[in-house]
Structure formats: structure tokens, C-alpha cells
Amino acid sequence: MSSTNHPLEGPVGLRALMDEAGANLRWLHENVAAIFSGTMREDDEAIAGLATGLGRLRHDRQLVVADRDAELVVARFDVPGSIFETLQQIRDRDISCAEMFHSCGTVRGTDRLLEIQRYEFDRKTDAEIAKAGPAAIPEELRRDIHAAVEERYPDLDRRELDELLRILWLNNERYVRLAPPGRVAQLLWLFQQGQAHAGIFLHAEEPDEAGETNVLFAVGNPPQRDYLTQVAEVFNALDVGVRRSLALTISSGEHPWFLGSFQVAHRAGESLAKDSELFRRLRGQLFNTQILATESPAYRDFVVPGLMTGEEASLVNAFIGFCHTNCAHNQPHRYTLEDVIRAFHSQHDVALRLVRLFEARFDPEEPDREARYRAEEATVAQEVASYNTGHRMLDEFRRSIFQTTLTFIRRTLKTNFFVPEKHALAFRLDPAYLDDLGAEFTADLPPERPFRVTFFFGRSGLGYHIGFSDIARGGWRTILTHSRDDYVTVANTVFRETYVLAHTQHLKNKDIYEGGSKLVVVLRAPDVKSKEKVNQRLHKVQHGFANAFLDLFVTEGGKAKDPRVVDYYGEDEPIELGPDENMHDAMIETIAALSVRRGYVLGAGIMSSKVVGINHKEYGVTSTGVVTFAEIAMRERGIDLRKDRFSVKLTGGPNGDVAGNALRLLLERCPGAEIRLVVDGTAVLVDPGGLDHEALSRIVLKADADAFDAAKLSPGGFVLYRSVRKIEGLRELFRRVERTAAGLREDWVTVDEFYKEYGELLFTVPADLFIPAGGRPETVDAQNWHRFFAADGSPSAKVIVEGANSFITPEARRLLQQRGVVILRDASANKCGVITSSYEIIGNLLLDENELLAHKDEYVRDVLAILERRAADEANLIFRRHREAGGAKTFTEISDAISVEINGHKARLFELFQARPDLWAQDLYRRVLLAHLPRIIRETPSYRGRVERLPSKYRSAILAAEIATTIVYRRGFEQDYTQAVEDYVRRTFG
């Protein structure tokens, strides 16, 4: 046999391969030393595979060094976009760690540098980290890391160091154990800086000898898909080459964190110093990844081809969101989201002109901003007015979209667009823009115009805050959508929903010093499956919008404190928020802490229902008012709820705030209550004899309706489960359990049967009293109200007390009352929740946290007493005025008239006290101010003396509220016109 054919001696034989591997291994030691000193140093198989297969890169695109369940190692030549290309291939896998190394010399036999990419897919969940105990970190390793921190990052807070290290170890023990201590110290410092900078931080270290700069980037709760891909694309788009990198995604136990360290150099040699133009652009683009999603058409159509920067594309997306939501609520079939998007994407030059106009109005670095804006505004307005492509109907539509955008730009008074570290975009508008749009777009809104409108836009959602007075408060509602159709349906009406809720809130807030407002956000989560990830996205959007809110409303001397926010309004704006749908306790505390940290005028008072505040669900404050209204309404019909037998039905779950506490109060106070119907998102409980009180008590404020013990039903009662279903063939079936004379019977009903019965029961189950205490707005409307009546014309309930906001539309209320139904509307019946929040804010302003905690029980008792009095005052007044009018006015008309009357007095009195800020200190008016406050503050000398701590606007507003409500509830302010004339004549002619 010829020696050339021997497997150990041929040119491609094993001996040659081994020699080649040995030479490659030596080359790797000399040129990629990091793989032998870092996280790969114990992976002998991967290093051996790399050394053995390195030569294949001469003809293969890449070398897969290791491909395991939780790890992938790839080697390839260094070419622009190589990391991005690999990330595209693994985009469906959740990356927990990504490392990349470059060789310092070219690969043997080539003129190319080597690039090694290592990925781990072992993300820990928030729950895993939250329940984990101490970390078993070797003491020697801990000392080495502490020493590295002391040497390199002496500003790292030592009180937090061990906790940060514990979290890092629990998430990625391998990295902490194998990486050089200096690298671990760097990550710990970066982690802390991210926390200290509200969840986003960028830093560039001094360039090294090779001219390479280490860029450190931290993001709290980063976007869930393709985030590392998007970051890599930012570097590539700016022609910044990444020489070495580490990117970790870890969990803090509350939400994930992205921690990235990138050793980079500009391919044309531009400086990346922190004061350089390149760093400014890099910062803008990296921070903008919080707002611009890779799946956005604007990213694909504008950013990838290089037509716009990421920030410009984000602004176009905001234009689209504003135009769609402001136009579609009244004309949903004409102003579809797809058509609005197409208007901008088919005319990207017009879109860019509008972006440039916006920049001209708000660029803080523009030296002659006003003149430039006026010149450009006239030009762009003319271009929009003359827009013509020869397609008349299409041109009219697009012209209206561009005109709406022009109105948006003209009427925006301040924005955070030029704040780089923003998490979302925010635009505070002059509400006069609604009149600019005209009746074509506003005819479906209440005729009263708000005091302010603020538009928010983020990566995963948009929303509006609408307030009807200078000092305003109202809850923050977030609506989750899980499909594009779901999102579009909600987005179509989100502006009107916010407007109506804020208007209702303004009517409701008549008893307190704040006017009404509402913040409603629609969140997109079509690709999110697990509850943990839904909550992460929810918290990301809420945290981002809260920061954007503070970007605008943290002021100094009346102007926005951040100099990058050009402020055309120029006044302090005390706006109070509160929890509503999908606002969790942790986020309540986070927003309050953010407000304190950033110096908002209200501090922690920005948010109600905090740990040291008055939790609405815990104390049942809203339901206190609802049940008080119900007692008075039923008393007017000759029924004493506390003594007599009566029947009642409710929507809203037994574990919900309003419905749950209404059930609790009924069970505690009303032994004769027959609770015939309870409807929530999990099940419907029906019992013609009344649900068993003991069985109901076991789930009230603890579980949803589907947890009710069906064995406790009386004959004819049943449970229809929404949460229990099964699939048989192609059919989806829902469980139904009924109590018959023979016992419990289980059936499975089709989707059609389920929704027919589920949607009909609230209309048809008969009861003396109906309390809608949960459910979507406008559940009862002008199309379905008639279902509330039986064939003989009798209503299924003669009294309705609205515990839920806007459950019945105004038109449906009118029609129901024409048929004899008593309706006490939401603005009256459920006002006690917002009154409580108002008193919580007063407590925040007058007492410190320790004092509030020490006196909380007494303070809450005082507030509950105020609630019952305020509810009874209005309920009694409504029925008195109804009798005085001989039934000529409906109960809801009277309710609205009372709100308008009180708010009218409040507005005039507020102007009076604002014009005379010294009046409050006079003894007479000081007594009025104190009369509004809880008894403990009024009667405790040290607390009573603190009223001067209140902002001047607050003192004026409290005086106005207390006097206005007293005027209306107690009467006695009717002006003696004859006496007024006599006094005037005496002064003038006497």
C-alpha cells in the first residue's frame, strides 16, 4: 500500500489534522486569549472542536463549534453584520448570555480575523429568582470581586453590592465563577447604574491603546423579542464595529435586565468620546430601542433602508397613533389603522417634512427656533393643503391625516422627544386642537372641553391622559390586547373612552378639590403567552409612561425642569393618578418612588392606594358609597336593606374591589339579602333562592366566581363556567353545573350556547336591586337596553346603582328611566373611591410616612365617616329634587345638574382664591379649610398647623370645594336680589 494512502500520513489524514489542530490551538492562545481565561476555559470539547475545525472557515460560512440544548458556539470570519446575521437565525430562542470575541491577528492561511460567538439559552424566571435564597458564592471569589470593585468602581454603593452579586450568581453562576473578577465588577456597577437611572443607562469608558471604546448599556425590563438583534443593528447602522461583547439578560426577581458591555471602534475612525457627535447619535439610537419595535412597519420601511433614523421613525409612529385614535372613534370605517399607516408609508417624504417641522418647533438646541418654525410651518401647511396625486378620494383622506398631524404639531405645548433617556414619548396638548379638528371628528364626545390632553406613545402601546381642570385626579387604566384585531378594536375608541371616563370623573369629583381626569392605555401583547411575560410588558409600558409623564410635568419655576423639554405652557401642573384596571401594587409604589426621586411637585402624592395610603380594596371605600346609595334608593321604595328581605344581582367578581366589597357589606349588614346573580370573567352564579351566604363569604375578596361551591346552590340554581372548557373534535365546550331536585347535574354547552346565556343573564334574572360593579364600559347601550324588560313590560330590576364606570350609556339610561327604572349613575354612586384618594394625597402632604402609619386606623375611620356623609348628602338631595320636580327630571339628569352646579361654584371660587392667595390665612377661611380635612388633622394642633405646607393652588382648591359642596347640599346660598340692589344703591348714592 502506498504511503500516500495511509490514513495517518496522507495530506488529509488524521496526523495532518492533529498537526493542524495543534497549530490552530497555539494560534488561538496567542490571538484569542480571552477564551482561555473566561467563560469558555472549562469547555475543552468546544475549544478542541474550534481548533480542529478552524481550517473549514476557508470554505464554509461558519463553524458550529457546539450546539447544545442551552448553548450554541459559532465561529466565523469577522465581517460587518455577522452578529446580526447569527441573531436572525436564532431569533426564536430566549438568549440569557451572548459573548463575542475577535482575534487580534488573522486566521492562519487567510487575511481575515476570527469571530467567536457564544450564546446561552437558560433564562431564569422572575419567580425562580424571587423565591431563591442566599447564593453559595465561594468566599475567595467573593473577596476577589469585592477587591475588583474597590479598585475599579469605588462609587458602587457597598450596601447593595452583595445583593447585586447574589442576583448575578443566581442567574448565571458560570459567568461569575469563570469570568475575570474585573469583568464581574464591571457588570455589577452597570447593574447598579441602571437601577439608579430609572431603568436605562449608557456609558462610554476612555478608549484603550488600540482606540477601542468600551460601551456599557443597561436596560430594565427590556423588550421581549429580538432585543439583542436590534442593539446589534444599531451599532452596525452607525458603522460601529463590535470587537468584543458580553450581553446578559438576567432577572432581578421582579423583571428582567439587559446588561451589555461592548468593546467597539468606528470603522472610519470617528471618536466615541462621551461629548462626541457619534456618541450622541449612538445614545439616541440605543435609547430609542425602548420605543421603536423591530416588528414595526416603520422600522422595516424607514430605518432598515436608511430613509430615517430610529427616532424619526418613532415620531412618525406617534403621528400615526395620534391620527388614528383621534379620527377613528367617530369614523372607524374610514380611518382604519391600516389606511392611516399607508398614508405615511406611501408618502415618506411628507412624513419626513412633518418630522422636520416638529423638530423645528421643539429642538432645544435650535438658536432661532421660533422663526425657523414659522417659516417651515407656512411651507408645510401649503404643501399639505395642495397635496394632490390625482386620486381624489385617496387624496382627501390623506390630506385630512396630514392636516391632523399639522394640528397635532401646532397644538403640542411640550414634549419629551428631545430627552434621550426617555422610555416613551409624551405630548402635552392644548385641548383647543379638538375645535381645530371640527365636529366631523368630535360629535360623539361630551360637549365640554377638557383643561389638558396628554398623548403617550410607546413600543407596546399608546394612551391618553385627559383632565378637566388644573388640579385633576383620576385612575390609570391599562387595557390588555392579545391580537391585532383586539388592539385595533380598542384603539379605535380609546380616545373617546378616556374622554368620557374623564368627564364622568369630573362630575364625580365635585366633592373634592381636584377636578376629574383619566389615563387610559391600550397595550399590545399579541406574541406574549405566559402570565409572567404579560406582567413584564404591562410593567414596562406603565413604567415608561410614568417616566414620560414626569419628563413633562416635573417643573421648576413653572417651566419644565429638564432643559431639553421646550415648554410653551409654563405653569406647574399638579396631576394626581390612582390605580385602575391592571395597575398592580408594585407599580403603584414604583411610580410614587419615581415621583419623589425626580422632584415632582406632589412627591409620593402623585399616586393613591400606596402601602402607607388607603388601599381601596382593603377598606372597600368605593363600595361604601355604592351601598349607601343603594340603601337610600331602596328606602325610598319602602325597603330597609338592613331589616327586610330583598333580592339583588351584581356584575363584577367576588374578588374584585367594588363587587367584592359590595358583597361583603351586603353579607355583613343585610341578613335578608337574596343574591340571585353574580357575573365575572370566570363564571356566572345564578340562584333564584339567593346564593348561600356562608358559601359566598368563603370566596368574597379571596377568589373569583368559579371558586363558588356549586353544591351549595338551591334548586334551579346553576354555575356557567367561562374558565372551564374542553375540546371535543372541532367543538369548544363550556362547563355548566345545575342544581336539580335529584342533585347536581353537569352539562357541556357549545360556544354559541354559552355566549347566548352568558350575555343574557344580567338582563333577565329578576331582582329588586341591580349593582353593576364590574364589566366593560357601555355594556348596556341603545341597542340592547330593551332586553332589560320582560314580555309584560316589567323591568328585571327597578333600581340600578352604578358601581362600575360608564356601564350604561347615557342614551340607555334615558330610555330605561322613561320606563320607570331608578338609576343612580356612576358619577354619584361610586364617587367615594376618588374622594378617598383625595384624602390620601392630603395625608401625604401633611403627614410624614411614619405618622401616617402610626395613625392610619384613625385616619381611615375619619375618611370612611366623610364618605358615608358625602354619599348620603348627594343621594338624599337627588331624591329630594326628584320629588320637588314632580318626576319631570330623571335621576341621572338631576345627578348631572348637581355636579355641574357644584363644579361651577368651585371654578368661580377657585379663581377668587387664586386671585387672593392671602385669604386662606384669615381665621374665617382657615376654619373652612380645616372643615374639609379629616378629624385627626383638624383636631391635632401640630397637624392642623401644617396646612401652610399645602401648595397654594391646593389651598385655593380645598376652600373652593368645601364652600361649593356646602352651598349645594345644604342650600341657603340663594342670593337676596332685593337686598343686593339695596346695598348697591346705599353704597353708590348714599
Phi, psi and omega in degrees: 000134181293143180296332181292343180263358181289131186298337181267350186240348182290165182299334177245021181283176183298321183295320178295319178297319179294320177297317179299316180298318179297317179295320179295322180297317177297319179298318179298318178301320184280331190247339178227060186299338185296333182286346179259353180241357184241218191287347179264359191293339178264358183266075183299321182299316181293318181294319178296318179297324178294314180296319183290320188261003186304323182296338181295340181292348177294336181229345178262150179292325180204162177242117176277105184280322178208136178223091185246173181304319186242015182204142175224129176237125184232138174243141178200170176286151179282111174225151178305133178084006184294320179295316179303318181297317179294317181298325177298326182287336184242028187296339181273000181253140181278111184276126175262333180210135176226122178239145177221134179235145172244149174281154177271350177225167183285152179295141182308130177080008179224175174247024184246149172277152179269144174233127177246127179243129178234129182235138172246146181233070186217052182293137175270145179279162176301320182296320179299316182287322183297325183264358181288148179268209179297154179265134182275066182276126178305137187298322180297318178295318179301316180297319180297319181291318177300319180294320179295322177297314181301321183283316190261329186226067183295344179277355179292125183297114183295336180293339182256349190302309185294326178291319176298317180295321178300315181296316181297318179297315181297328180279321185209077181302321183301316182295313182298323185285324189256336182286153175302141181307325179297323178292319178296317178301319180299317180295320179297318178297317179298317179302313181294320179296322177299318178294320183288340182250037172059030171096007175207132186205136177227138182214140175241123177279169179296142179299149177273189185296331180276002180082010180269144183246136176268115179259125181250131187221125179233138178222125174277136180050062185292163174308146193278336183240139169060024188290314179298324177300316181292321178297316179298322180292326177298312178301315183294319182294331179269008179063034177257116180275135179265118183269326178205144181207156170222130176227119178248141168244113184236166176250139176272358187098344176248317178197168181286163172227139172259123179237116184234136174236119187233117174272112192229164173208139177290137187292338177255008174088009178296149180284143175248025176300153188297340179260012183273159177295323179296318178295322178300317179292320178298316179300313180301315183290319180292315179295327181291345176297343175288340189248323184261119181274146179294334180277359179290137175303329179294325177295315182290315188273333186250315188278310183301317178284354179084018179284333181215159169282168178299321180295319179295320178295323177297320179294320176299318177300322177295319175304314181299312181299318180294312182298315181298310186288333179276338182259328190283335186297332178257341180221065187296332183279336178272315186261067178285154180300318182298319181289325177293317177301315183297326180300318181281321186283334178278345180229064185294336178292321176293318179302317182290326176297321179292323175299315181296324178294317177300316179298322180298327181281331191235002179290114184291343182263001179284116187293326182238058191299311186299314182294316180298318181296314182300318180294313182290325182297317179297318181294313182293320179300320178294319179297318180294315182298328183260010182302125185202118176249004182091358177250094195305306185294319179294319179296318178299317180297310183292326177298319179294325178293313181292326177293322177297321178295319176300316178299318178302314181293316182297321189264355173289131183259334173197153183209156177261018185304326183265012171270109187300317188276025178291152176257343179201166178267144178222141182222116177267120187250152166284123183294353175300344179299333180295321177291328176297319181295321176093170186299334179304329183250351187237003186298336182270005182260156171304145186291334180293139180263143182285170176280324180210153171228129177236128181254133179241141177222132179221180183301323186240018179175176176213167180187176181227142164248124180236128180233143184256009174203171181301298173273118186219149175217153178175163188284164178250113181252131176242125182256119180276133175235138188244010173207163180296318179300318179299314180299311183298319180300315181287317181298328178306323188242007186296326179293313180296319179301315179297316182299311182294317179296320179293320178296315176299319179298323179295319176296321182291327187278015185301331185278352186237172186283344180269143169281184185265147175207173177203145172238119180237129181236135173254126187249134177267125175218053184288336185255013186253123186256314186277153179297323180299316182287328174299315179295323177299315180292321177302312181292326178298313181295315182294318178296318180295316181290326178296317177295319179296320175304313181289329174306321184274320195257358168281117187237165176215117184064029179090337181264155175307130185293323180286119183295346179277355175260105176287123190245109178267002180263300169079038173216155171296143179230097179280102182244126180255138179249171176200166182285143172217204185307128177064033172248108184275158183303320182298322180287328175302312181293322180297315181294320178298317179294320177300317181298318178295313183298323185268357172082032176294148186303331182266353182056225180295344180291357176298331187236138173258171179068031176283174179302319180271006180258210183244101181290121186299318182290319182299319185257355176061041190289319179295317181293333175303315178290318181300313182290325176299314176300319180296318179300314183290320178297316180288328176298323178296338178261010175085017181243124176265109185300333185275348183235324189269164172276140177203163180246150184213147173229150183223146162254149186111142188281154177297344178260004179275165182299297189286309181294317181299315180285329174298316176298318179300313181294320178296318179293324181286320190260337193235084182297338181267011182285124171260105182270102191269337184211134170226126182238126168220189185288350182257332186190167170242129176254123180232130176209108182297336178269359182096131180296141181302124185297319182293317179294323179291320180300330183291338181250346182299128181062017177232327186209167180277177186298330183290353178269358180295140181283104183299337179296343182269004177290151172266165182306133183094346178279154179205163173239125175252113188269127171270334186271352182241114183214165177212165180248127173238109185062241179260004185259137172263128184239147180245143183283139175223125181240125183237144174269117176249177179298332182271355182125197181283139176233129180259132175231162175235122186251154181287170179301315180298315180296320181297306186291330176296313181286317182301318183279345185266334191296321182296336179276326194256334180294122184281143178199158175289327188225135176240125176242095172287108185240017178184164181118166183286150174303150175063033175296319175255121185224189185292344180270336186237359185303327183296340179292350180285351184246141177283176182300328180277004177090359181278140180282153178286347171206136182272342180231129176239125176244112189280107174271339180258147182285131172055029179297326179244133180287158178305319180295317179295321176302313182300314183292320178295319181290330175299334179264014171096003179279134175275123178236123172255112194283167184302320183297341175257307192290325183250026184288345189289337176297314182287330175297318178300314180299322178300316181287333173295318179295320176301317177300319178298325184278333185254341181234149173276173187300318181294321178294319178299316180294320183294325185248019188299314183300316180293318180298316180295321177300318178299316181294317179300322178296319177298319182299311182297322180293315181295319179295314181295320178306311185286317181301315180296321179295319179301312182290325178296315180292328177296318178293317181297329179274001180064028179078008182288337177248143179285163179298322181286328174296319179295318178301313180297319181296322178297315180298314180297319181296311180296315181296327177295314176299316181302315183297316181292319180292323178299316178299321179298311184286332174292324178287336179235071186295351180275344187298324186301332184282345176293144187305319182299310183285331176297323177296322178297314181300314180295328180298334181282340190271157176302152186304320184298324178284319182296325188256359177258112187307317183293328179278322182299327182286354183271001184300338178288348174292335184296139174306148184305318179299325181292318179298316178299317183291322179294316176301315181297317182294315183294317180291317183297315180293322179295319178304313188278314184289325185257359183057198173088008179248011180297124186286134175277098187295321180298316180294322180297318179295317180299317179297319181295315180297319180298318181292324188274319187248350182287000000 
